């Protein structure tokens, strides 16, 4: 290796360490703010965080750093594969940033700040017209951004889709959602027409401390490593990490809805296991965490739905839950509990939707985003288009904007192209299950009382790589082939035809 190259590498390591340190501190402050910091602590925090993020921005965009990355990129054939990938990703990021005029980007940041506040107000008052002018600005910017970033390969909405899930464009998503539309929409109508039983135990009060005990028990069952991870409480559950030694999940405990915290815990543990199982060698790099949105969601939904709503799983663990919730569940059979946690209903809110209807909520958003970006739909007509689709897919009339077009925060945060990754992740989880099943008896392995075998399989096929390769590369190797929606449809139809005897 030339001396020059060695120098560039050591300079790169130095700046990267500084950046990692700043990110670390900012992340910890963010977690502190979301969990235990008192309300008024925001007064100084905002300013200090501003200074830290300015420092990161300056380091990242400095001529020195950009030059080092470019030099390393030119010699990437001499670097080891993981490091070369890290440099390639940074180089791509730098190239993209150059294409967007700085003043437009700053203006957009301002719009987003205001849009966030207006969206909250609009949702609170259930009045779309309050948010409409801000969403118009966001969509207008996104249409321009697409023009700036278009390449031979990615055009229009594809540019945005590619930002959240690299390598997935309208061709892949259209194919995917067409299958959902043809196969799942009629099936959902059939399932929704079945008369459902009542579950009086679901309306009872479940003490918060007991819900915490259940969540902790689930952590042990899923082999979450509490020496590298912890649990805390927030308004909305999420997973947080700095590297594989510091992975935390949060939860929210509704005393009148025990299933909410139970499945949030399993879902977030799924994200967290992914992060804990990334190879140690990536801890000090930029290619440490999970590789993409859909891949992350495929892990959380694998644990939440494929495992966490599986009969064999509960056959082993229900007695424990019943023991903790003695008062409420002592006369509830395993079959009733299983039926309840897999209850299917046409509903308005995506985040509360069951496993079967969930992808329809995502499809609706995908279709609307696609039209907004191509210009065949304008923001002023968005609410009407939304309500029509809810009617078409679920046969429901949206009662108010808050339960319709205003329910999600994504658009107000400028995220267009994000939603489809949720459904893609769910579909990937089903295909992973069939692949895993070919190598060992997944259901039989659950009888051990934990998910060790499953975790190991996912670690070897997906987790350990972190972001050291492109997501499609990791996925297609794990799947022994390409993503195919038919496994998802097969999984859902097999499961729910049995549950509802259809
Ligand atoms: Zn998730």
Boltz pocket constraint, residues with backbone or C-beta under 6 A from the ligand:
constraints:
  - pocket:
      binder: B
      contacts: [[A, 267], [A, 271], [A, 296], [A, 297], [A, 300]]
      max_distance: 6.0
